[in-house]
Amino acid sequence: MATGFDLFTDRAVVAMRVNGELKDLATTVTDADAVEAVTIDSPDGLAILRHSAAHVAAQAVQAINPEAKLGIGPPITDGFYYDFDVAEPFTPEDLKAIEKGMERIIRQGQRFVRRVVTEGEARAELANEPYKLELIGLKGAGSDDSELNADNESVEVGGAELTIYDNVDPKTGETVWKDLCRGPHLPSTRMIGNGFALTRLAAAYWRGSEKNKQLQRVYGTAWPSKDELRAYQTRIEEAAKRDHRKLGSELDLFSFPDEIGSGLAVFHPKGGIIRAEIEGYLRQQLVAGGYELVNTPHITKAHLFETSGHLHWYKEGMFPAMHLDQEEDAEGNITKQGQDYYLKPMNCPMHNLIFRARGRSYRELPLRLAEFGTVYRYEKSGTLSGLTRVRGLTQDDAHIYVEQSEVREELTRQIDFMLEVLRGYGLNDFYLELSTRDPEKSVGTDEMWETATETLREVAIASGLELVPDPGGAAFYGPKISVQARDAIGRTWQLSTIQLDFNQPELFELEYTASDGTKQQPVMIHRALLGSIERFFAILLEHYAGAFPVWLAPVQVVGIPISDEHADYLAEVIRRLKKRGIRAELDDSADRMQKKIRTHTKDKVPVLLIAGADDTAAGSVSFRFRDGSQENGVPVDDAIERIVASVEQHLQVSTAGQL
């Protein structure tokens, strides 16, 4: 048995990993077993805490409403939920009552006790729970974990055995509640402590299908301590303030008109400026980084995606085909057969055609083709979320063709390039994730996958950044490294991705002439730096809470005269700023000066230039920044140079109040 901790006295230990499998602390182990402690603050420990809290929430619901039927209650990111079939929808008052009931159960210190049961025993004990019986039936029918994972059912009936967890009164030994569950759980409800809260209510279809009955879902969160709960709640409140959908409307940046369709955004003038600046900065970096810019159509014949494999592996994520080009004579007889066209979900097949358009030499490699290519993906309506999950998105896509001997050097170059560019947008906290093969959804040989995966792993480790695994998360054609970035409030976003692909060069019969005159197949590297412009726009909007640095702000400077007689003086300053490429405006409206300041501060304009009689006489202006700080009597020439420099140097002037 492992040493260095005592599983039964260390209060931070909530479970154990025995020979690689998570087990309850009550599990019997031998000296031959490899045992690791699972602490409550580890990812597995947090999931166990939250899963246990979900059970307690369900127990509290049935204590209040014995007729409530149980769905499932899995842990999720930062929390848990439990679904119920109830006669009347839950109300906010119900949520408070359920929380009070949970507090009573937690104080009682009920023990979670695991029992292995047969299908017959499970059916008898849960005869009044129709949704549990359905899951038992799925288990009995031999459904594997992948089928049951579709809507988290594996938390109930995953694994080799059917198990029920009893909640046992520690004083009487009586089972006071039970649930079908895979486990593991905490030893006692008391370990949930006071770091939990119920957060919201929602409706959800059973097993995630609109064909099934709609249930009531109770969401909650649980943390090892009250302080961690409060810190989480503060983050959530801050995230709500930063929600890009809310800010997008308030700042007039973008919208989703019903007339166009779900998941299809239009960018308003101010949003268009920000988007153009995002793309413009990256375009400059691409050219400097040795990329060649290309452009491809939005639609193509089906055969292209048959060749690439997308129609086989990705068809459900594509918009339906359009049957075109059919011709008929006057009598309606078909004289030319039509064919299917698809909106492209990816740019890579078209870039392969560009590579193949003429003979290539080793002297041209690495060949780096980059495109701001708009693609279309048929996301289900329930998954759409503002700009972060859309149906029409513009990828900053690149495909790099290299010799086998150049792969490692190019991967290293690309990781450095991605991090450098992301820092230019003001993101600085990164780690890497390595997505590996899903054997059920992949093409290519085991040897190819192993070589590609190990190459990516070695390059990622050499970067010096933390590397975390993502088992089975790779695309069908090759493994992937993704850059995960933490924003201003500590949330993690997947941004850049880099993928090795030995398959598409073969499928498209790509080749180049090597230095010895032989024909060789290149290795293909897929690289998306921002992911998609739409999603990256949303990430930056939330990262900066709408207060963009000067270079990204749609309006960079607003001139505010103290009175009408100073408007002409400030108008000349604004004219000079515009001539230097600054997005500057003069507010010569009839509003009072203080109202103008409030209006433009609310619009998050980085710099307000104010001028009155003293400034006009002295040839100066006063700076006012978004944080309310002010700098008076700055000579106009100095003010202009400082503003121009702040744009050119990508300075952040959202809170510091300095230029």
C-alpha positions in Angstrom: 0.0 0.0 0.0 1.1 3.6 -0.7 2.7 5.4 2.2 3.0 9.1 3.2 -0.6 9.6 4.1 -3.2 7.9 6.3 -6.4 7.4 4.3 -8.5 7.2 7.5 -7.2 10.2 9.5 -6.4 12.8 6.9 -9.6 14.9 6.7 -8.7 16.2 3.3 -8.7 12.7 1.8 -12.2 11.9 0.5 -11.6 8.8 -1.7 -8.7 6.7 -3.1 -7.5 5.5 -6.4 -6.9 1.8 -6.3 -4.9 0.3 -9.2 -5.9 3.4 -11.2 -9.7 3.3 -10.4 -11.5 5.7 -8.1 -12.9 4.0 -5.0 -14.7 4.9 -1.8 -12.6 5.1 1.3 -14.5 2.1 2.7 -13.1 -0.1 -0.1 -11.0 -3.0 1.2 -7.4 -2.9 -0.2 -4.4 -5.2 0.2 -0.7 -4.7 0.3 -0.5 -5.7 -3.3 -2.7 -2.8 -4.4 -1.4 0.5 -5.6 -3.3 3.1 -3.6 -3.3 6.9 -4.0 -5.1 9.4 -1.9 -7.7 11.6 -3.5 -8.0 14.9 -1.7 -11.1 17.1 -1.7 -9.3 19.9 -3.5 -8.1 17.8 -6.4 -10.2 17.6 -9.7 -11.4 14.1 -8.8 -12.0 15.1 -5.2 -14.1 18.1 -6.3 -16.1 15.9 -8.6 -16.8 13.5 -5.8 -17.8 16.4 -3.4 -20.2 17.8 -6.1 -21.7 14.4 -6.9 -22.3 13.8 -3.2 -24.0 17.2 -3.0 -26.2 16.4 -5.9 -27.4 13.3 -4.0 -28.1 15.4 -0.9 -30.1 17.9 -3.1 -32.2 15.0 -4.5 -32.8 13.6 -1.0 -33.9 17.1 0.2 -36.3 17.4 -2.8 -38.0 14.1 -2.0 -38.2 14.9 1.7 -40.2 18.0 0.7 -42.1 16.4 -2.3 -42.2 12.6 -2.0 -43.9 12.3 -5.4 -40.9 13.8 -7.2 -39.3 11.3 -9.6 -35.5 11.2 -9.9 -33.6 11.8 -13.1 -29.9 12.0 -12.9 -27.5 14.1 -10.8 -23.9 14.4 -12.2 -21.1 16.7 -11.2 -20.3 19.3 -13.9 -17.7 22.0 -14.2 -17.7 24.0 -10.9 -20.9 22.4 -9.7 -23.6 19.8 -10.2 -27.3 19.4 -11.2 -30.1 17.0 -10.5 -33.2 16.5 -12.7 -36.7 15.8 -11.4 -40.1 15.0 -12.7 -42.5 17.1 -10.6 -46.1 18.1 -11.1 -45.4 21.8 -10.8 -42.2 23.7 -11.8 -39.8 24.7 -9.0 -39.9 28.3 -7.8 -37.1 30.4 -6.2 -38.8 29.8 -2.9 -38.6 26.0 -3.5 -34.9 26.5 -4.1 -34.5 28.1 -0.6 -36.4 25.3 1.0 -34.3 22.6 -0.8 -31.1 24.4 0.5 -32.5 24.3 4.1 -33.2 20.6 3.7 -29.7 20.0 2.4 -28.3 21.8 5.5 -30.2 19.4 7.8 -29.0 16.3 6.0 -25.4 17.6 6.0 -25.5 18.3 9.7 -26.8 14.7 10.4 -23.6 13.3 9.0 -25.3 10.5 7.0 -23.0 7.9 5.7 -22.8 7.1 1.9 -22.8 3.2 1.8 -22.2 1.4 -1.5 -24.1 -1.9 -2.4 -23.7 -4.0 -5.4 -27.1 -5.2 -6.7 -28.5 -7.4 -9.4 -30.8 -6.0 -12.0 -33.7 -7.7 -10.4 -32.8 -6.2 -7.0 -32.4 -2.7 -8.4 -35.7 -2.9 -10.2 -37.5 -4.0 -7.0 -35.9 -1.3 -4.8 -36.5 1.5 -7.3 -39.9 0.3 -8.6 -41.3 3.8 -8.2 -38.5 5.5 -10.1 -39.3 5.2 -13.8 -36.2 7.0 -15.0 -34.0 4.9 -12.9 -35.7 1.8 -14.3 -35.0 3.0 -17.8 -31.3 3.4 -17.1 -31.2 -0.1 -15.5 -32.8 -1.3 -18.7 -30.0 0.3 -20.8 -27.4 -1.3 -18.6 -29.1 -4.7 -19.0 -29.3 -4.2 -22.7 -25.5 -4.0 -22.8 -25.1 -0.3 -23.6 -21.5 0.8 -23.1 -20.2 3.9 -21.4 -20.0 5.9 -24.6 -23.7 5.5 -25.2 -24.5 6.3 -21.6 -22.3 9.4 -21.5 -24.5 11.3 -23.9 -26.3 13.0 -21.1 -24.2 11.9 -18.1 -26.1 8.7 -17.5 -22.8 6.8 -16.8 -22.7 8.4 -13.3 -25.7 6.1 -12.6 -25.0 2.9 -14.4 -21.5 3.1 -15.8 -18.8 0.5 -14.9 -19.0 -3.2 -14.6 -21.6 -3.5 -11.8 -25.0 -2.1 -10.8 -24.7 -0.3 -7.5 -27.0 1.6 -5.1 -25.8 4.1 -2.6 -27.6 4.2 0.7 -27.7 7.3 2.9 -27.4 5.8 6.4 -28.3 7.5 9.6 -25.2 7.3 11.8 -27.1 7.0 15.0 -29.7 4.3 14.1 -28.0 2.6 11.2 -31.2 3.0 9.2 -31.2 3.7 5.5 -33.1 7.0 5.1 -32.7 7.4 1.3 -31.1 5.6 -1.6 -30.1 6.2 -5.2 -28.8 4.2 -8.2 -25.2 5.4 -8.6 -21.8 4.4 -9.9 -20.0 6.4 -7.2 -17.7 7.0 -5.5 -19.0 9.3 -2.8 -17.8 11.1 0.3 -17.7 9.0 3.5 -20.3 11.3 5.1 -22.6 14.1 4.2 -20.9 16.2 6.9 -17.9 16.5 4.6 -19.9 18.7 2.2 -19.8 21.3 4.9 -21.0 24.9 4.3 -19.3 25.5 1.0 -22.3 24.7 -1.2 -25.2 26.6 -2.7 -28.0 26.0 -5.1 -27.7 28.5 -8.0 -30.5 28.3 -10.4 -33.4 26.4 -12.0 -33.9 25.3 -15.6 -35.8 22.9 -17.7 -34.2 19.9 -19.4 -35.4 17.1 -21.6 -34.8 13.6 -20.2 -31.7 12.1 -21.8 -31.2 15.4 -23.7 -33.8 14.6 -26.3 -36.7 16.8 -27.2 -38.7 13.7 -27.9 -38.7 12.9 -24.2 -40.5 14.6 -21.3 -39.2 17.9 -20.0 -37.9 17.7 -16.4 -37.0 20.4 -13.8 -33.3 20.8 -13.3 -31.8 22.2 -10.0 -28.2 23.5 -10.4 -25.8 23.9 -7.5 -22.2 24.4 -6.7 -20.0 22.9 -3.9 -16.5 23.8 -2.7 -14.2 22.5 0.1 -14.8 25.7 2.2 -17.1 28.7 2.6 -14.3 31.0 1.5 -13.9 29.1 -1.8 -17.6 29.2 -2.3 -17.6 33.0 -1.8 -14.7 33.4 -4.1 -16.5 31.4 -6.8 -19.7 33.5 -6.3 -17.6 36.6 -6.7 -16.2 35.3 -10.0 -19.6 34.4 -11.3 -20.9 37.9 -10.4 -18.0 39.4 -12.2 -18.5 37.1 -15.2 -22.1 38.2 -15.4 -21.0 41.8 -15.6 -18.6 40.9 -18.4 -21.0 38.7 -20.4 -20.1 39.5 -24.0 -23.8 39.3 -25.0 -24.8 41.9 -22.5 -21.8 44.2 -23.3 -22.3 43.7 -27.1 -25.8 45.1 -26.8 -24.9 47.9 -24.3 -21.9 49.0 -26.5 -23.7 48.5 -29.8 -21.1 46.1 -31.1 -23.1 43.2 -32.7 -26.5 41.4 -32.8 -28.2 38.3 -34.0 -31.2 39.3 -36.1 -34.0 36.8 -36.2 -34.4 37.5 -39.9 -31.0 36.0 -40.6 -31.1 33.0 -38.4 -29.8 31.4 -35.2 -26.1 31.6 -34.6 -25.4 34.1 -37.4 -24.1 37.4 -36.1 -23.9 40.8 -37.7 -21.3 43.2 -36.5 -22.3 46.9 -36.1 -19.9 49.7 -37.0 -18.2 49.8 -33.6 -17.9 46.0 -33.5 -16.7 46.1 -37.1 -13.8 48.4 -36.1 -12.7 46.1 -33.3 -12.9 43.1 -35.5 -10.9 44.8 -38.2 -8.2 45.7 -35.7 -8.1 42.1 -34.4 -7.7 40.8 -37.9 -5.3 43.6 -39.0 -2.9 43.0 -36.1 -2.8 39.2 -36.9 -2.4 39.8 -40.6 0.7 41.9 -39.9 2.1 39.2 -37.7 1.3 36.5 -40.4 3.2 38.4 -43.1 6.1 39.0 -40.8 6.1 35.3 -39.8 6.5 34.0 -43.3 2.9 33.2 -44.2 1.3 33.5 -47.6 -2.3 34.8 -47.6 -4.9 32.8 -49.6 -8.6 32.9 -50.1 -11.1 30.1 -50.9 -14.9 29.9 -51.6 -17.6 29.3 -49.1 -19.1 26.4 -51.0 -17.8 23.3 -52.8 -18.7 20.0 -54.4 -19.3 17.1 -52.1 -16.4 15.1 -53.6 -13.9 17.4 -51.9 -15.2 16.5 -48.5 -15.5 12.9 -49.4 -11.8 12.9 -50.3 -10.8 14.7 -47.0 -13.0 12.4 -44.9 -15.1 15.2 -43.5 -18.3 13.8 -45.0 -17.7 10.5 -43.2 -16.5 11.8 -39.9 -18.1 15.3 -39.6 -21.3 15.2 -41.7 -23.6 15.7 -38.7 -21.8 19.0 -38.1 -22.3 20.2 -41.6 -25.3 22.0 -43.2 -27.3 19.8 -45.5 -26.3 19.5 -49.1 -27.6 21.7 -51.9 -28.3 19.8 -55.1 -27.3 22.0 -58.0 -26.3 22.0 -61.7 -29.1 19.7 -62.8 -30.3 20.5 -66.3 -33.6 19.6 -68.0 -35.0 19.9 -71.5 -38.3 21.4 -72.4 -40.2 18.2 -71.6 -38.6 18.0 -68.2 -36.2 15.2 -69.0 -32.9 15.4 -67.2 -30.1 16.2 -69.6 -27.4 16.7 -67.1 -27.2 15.2 -63.7 -26.9 17.5 -60.8 -24.5 17.1 -57.8 -24.4 18.0 -54.2 -22.6 21.1 -52.9 -21.8 21.8 -49.2 -21.1 25.0 -47.3 -17.6 24.4 -46.1 -17.1 23.5 -42.4 -13.3 23.5 -42.8 -10.7 25.3 -45.0 -8.0 22.6 -45.1 -9.2 20.6 -48.1 -9.2 23.8 -50.3 -5.7 24.7 -49.0 -4.6 21.2 -50.1 -5.8 22.0 -53.6 -3.7 25.2 -53.6 -0.7 23.2 -52.7 -1.5 20.6 -55.4 -2.1 23.3 -58.1 1.4 23.0 -59.4 4.6 21.2 -58.7 6.3 22.0 -55.4 10.0 21.9 -54.5 11.6 21.2 -51.1 13.0 24.8 -51.5 9.4 26.1 -51.0 9.0 24.3 -47.7 7.8 25.1 -45.1 4.9 26.5 -47.1 2.6 28.4 -44.8 -0.8 29.2 -46.2 -3.1 31.4 -44.1 -6.7 32.5 -44.6 -9.4 34.4 -42.7 -11.9 31.8 -44.0 -15.5 31.9 -43.1 -16.9 28.4 -42.4 -20.4 27.1 -41.5 -21.2 24.4 -39.0 -24.6 23.2 -38.1 -24.6 23.5 -34.3 -27.7 22.4 -32.6 -29.9 25.3 -31.4 -29.5 24.3 -27.8 -25.7 24.6 -28.0 -25.5 28.1 -29.5 -24.2 30.8 -27.1 -23.6 34.4 -28.3 -20.4 34.7 -30.3 -18.7 31.8 -28.5 -20.8 29.1 -30.3 -22.1 30.1 -33.7 -23.1 28.6 -37.0 -21.1 31.0 -39.2 -17.5 31.7 -38.0 -14.3 33.1 -39.5 -11.3 31.0 -38.7 -7.8 32.5 -38.8 -6.8 29.3 -40.4 -3.4 28.2 -41.6 -1.9 25.0 -43.0 1.8 24.4 -43.1 3.4 21.9 -45.4 6.8 20.7 -44.2 9.4 18.0 -44.8 9.5 15.2 -42.2 12.8 16.5 -41.0 11.3 20.0 -40.4 8.3 18.9 -38.3 9.8 19.4 -34.8 11.4 22.8 -35.7 8.2 24.1 -37.2 6.1 23.0 -34.3 8.4 24.8 -31.9 8.3 27.9 -34.1 4.5 27.8 -34.3 4.0 27.5 -30.5 6.4 30.5 -30.0 4.5 32.4 -32.7 1.1 31.7 -31.2 2.1 32.8 -27.7 3.8 35.9 -28.9 0.7 37.0 -30.9 -1.7 36.2 -28.1 0.4 38.4 -25.7 0.0 41.2 -28.3 -3.7 41.1 -27.5 -3.1 41.4 -23.8 -3.3 37.7 -22.8 -0.4 36.4 -20.8 -1.4 33.4 -18.6 -1.2 30.1 -20.6 -0.9 26.3 -20.3 -1.0 23.6 -23.0 -3.4 20.7 -23.5 -2.5 17.6 -25.5 -5.5 15.9 -27.2 -4.8 12.3 -28.1 -6.4 9.7 -30.3 -10.0 8.4 -30.0 -9.6 4.9 -31.5 -13.3 4.9 -32.5 -13.0 8.1 -34.5 -9.7 8.2 -36.3 -7.9 7.2 -39.4 -4.3 6.2 -39.9 -1.9 3.6 -38.4 -1.1 3.1 -34.7 2.6 3.9 -35.6 1.7 7.2 -37.2 -0.5 8.3 -34.3 2.2 7.3 -31.7 4.9 9.2 -33.6 2.8 12.3 -34.1 1.6 12.3 -30.5 5.0 11.9 -29.0 6.4 14.6 -31.2 3.8 17.0 -30.0 4.3 16.0 -26.4 8.1 16.6 -26.6 7.7 20.0 -28.2 5.0 21.0 -25.7 7.2 20.0 -22.8 10.1 21.9 -24.3 8.0 25.1 -24.3 8.2 25.2 -20.5 4.5 25.6 -20.1 2.3 23.2 -18.0 1.0 20.4 -20.2 -2.3 18.6 -19.3 -3.8 15.5 -21.1 -7.0 15.4 -23.0 -7.5 11.7 -23.7 -9.5 11.0 -26.9 -9.9 14.7 -27.8 -8.0 14.7 -31.1 -9.6 15.2 -34.5 -10.0 12.1 -36.6 -6.8 12.9 -38.6 -4.2 13.6 -35.9 -3.3 14.7 -32.4 -3.5 18.3 -31.2 -1.9 20.8 -28.9 -4.2 23.6 -27.8 -3.2 26.8 -25.9 -5.4 27.4 -22.9 -5.5 31.0 -21.8 -6.7 32.4 -18.5 -8.5 35.7 -18.7 -8.6 38.7 -16.3 -10.9 36.9 -13.8 -9.1 33.5 -14.0 -11.4 31.7 -16.5 -9.8 29.3 -19.0 -10.5 29.6 -22.7 -9.1 27.3 -25.4 -7.5 29.5 -28.1 -4.8 28.4 -30.5 -4.6 24.8 -31.8 -1.9 23.0 -33.7 -2.5 19.6 -35.2 -0.2 17.1 -37.0 -1.8 15.4 -40.0 -0.1 12.6 -41.9 -3.4 11.5 -43.5 -4.7 14.4 -45.7 -1.4 14.7 -47.7 -1.9 11.0 -48.6 -5.6 11.4 -49.3 -5.0 14.3 -51.6 -1.8 12.8 -53.1 0.3 15.8 -52.2 3.9 15.7 -53.1 7.0 17.8 -53.6 10.4 17.2 -55.2 13.0 16.5 -52.6 16.7 17.6 -52.8 17.6 14.2 -54.2 15.1 14.5 -57.0 12.6 12.0 -55.6 8.9 12.7 -55.0 8.1 12.9 -51.3 4.9 13.4 -49.3 4.8 16.5 -47.1 3.6 16.5 -43.5 0.7 18.8 -42.9 0.3 21.0 -39.8 -3.1 22.6 -39.1 -2.9 25.8 -37.1 -5.6 28.1 -35.9 -4.3 30.9 -33.7 -7.3 32.8 -32.5 -9.7 29.8 -33.1 -12.4 31.9 -34.7 -12.6 35.7 -35.0 -16.1 35.7 -33.5 -15.2 33.7 -30.4 -12.0 35.5 -29.9 -13.9 38.8 -30.1 -16.1 37.6 -27.3 -13.2 36.4 -25.2 -11.4 39.8 -25.5 -14.7 41.7 -24.8 -15.1 39.7 -21.6 -11.4 39.9 -20.7 -11.4 43.7 -20.9 -15.0 44.0 -19.7 -15.6 46.2 -22.7 -12.9 48.6 -21.7 -10.6 47.8 -24.7 -7.0 49.1 -24.8 -6.6 52.3 -26.9 -5.5 50.5 -30.1 -8.6 48.2 -30.1 -11.2 50.7 -28.9 -13.8 51.6 -31.6 -13.7 55.3 -30.4 -10.3 56.1 -29.0 -10.7 59.8 -28.1 -13.6 62.1 -27.6 -13.2 65.9 -27.3 -15.5 67.6 -24.8 -15.5 71.4 -24.8 -16.4 73.0 -21.5 -18.6 75.5 -23.4 -19.6 76.1 -27.0 -17.0 78.8 -27.4 -14.2 76.2 -27.0 -15.6 73.7 -29.6 -13.7 75.1 -32.5 -10.4 74.9 -30.6 -11.0 71.2 -29.7 -12.3 70.5 -33.2 -8.8 71.4 -34.6 -7.2 69.0 -32.1 -9.6 66.2 -33.1 -8.8 67.0 -36.8 -5.1 66.6 -36.2 -5.7 63.3 -34.3 -7.7 61.9 -37.2 -5.0 62.9 -39.6 -2.6 60.7 -37.6 -5.0 57.8 -37.8 -6.7 58.1 -34.4 -10.4 57.3 -34.2 -11.4 60.6 -32.6 -14.7 62.5 -32.3 -15.9 65.9 -31.0 -19.0 66.0 -28.8 -20.4 69.4 -29.6 -24.0 68.4 -28.6 -26.2 70.5 -26.4 -25.7 68.3 -23.3 -23.9 69.6 -20.3 -20.3 68.8 -19.9 -20.7 66.4 -17.0 -23.4 64.5 -18.8 -21.1 64.1 -21.8 -18.3 62.8 -19.5 -20.7 60.3 -18.0 -22.0 59.2 -21.4 -18.6 58.5 -22.9 -17.2 57.0 -19.8 -20.2 54.6 -19.8 -19.3 53.8 -23.5 -15.8 53.0 -22.2 -14.0 55.5 -24.4 -10.3 55.3 -23.3 -9.4 59.0 -23.5 -11.5 62.2 -23.1 -9.9 65.5 -24.0 -11.4 68.5 -22.2 -10.7 72.1 -23.0 -11.9 75.4 -21.5 -10.7 79.0 -21.5 -7.4 78.3 -19.7 -6.5 75.4 -22.1 -7.5 77.5 -25.2 -5.3 80.3 -24.0 -2.3 78.0 -23.2 -2.6 75.7 -26.2 -3.2 72.7 -24.0 -5.9 70.1 -23.2 -6.9 68.1 -20.1 -6.9 64.3 -20.2 -9.7 62.4 -18.4 -9.4 58.6 -18.2 -11.9 55.8 -17.7 -11.0 55.4 -14.0 -12.0 59.1 -13.4 -8.4 60.3 -13.0 -7.4 63.5 -14.8 -4.3 65.3 -16.0 -4.5 69.0 -16.7 -2.6 71.4 -18.9 -1.0 69.0 -21.3 0.3 70.9 -24.4 -1.6 69.9 -27.5 1.5 68.6 -29.4 2.5 66.4 -26.4 -1.1 65.1 -26.0 -1.3 64.1 -29.7 2.1 62.3 -29.6 1.2 60.5 -26.4 -2.1 59.3 -27.8 -0.5 58.1 -31.1 2.3 56.3 -29.2 -0.3 54.6 -27.0 -1.9 53.1 -30.1 1.3 52.1 -31.8 2.6 50.5 -28.6 -0.6 48.7 -27.8 -0.8 50.3 -24.4 -3.7 49.4 -22.0 -5.4 52.4 -20.6 -8.5 50.9 -19.1 -7.7 51.3 -15.4 -4.3 52.9 -15.0 -5.4 56.3 -16.1 -2.1 57.0 -17.8 -0.8 57.5 -21.3 
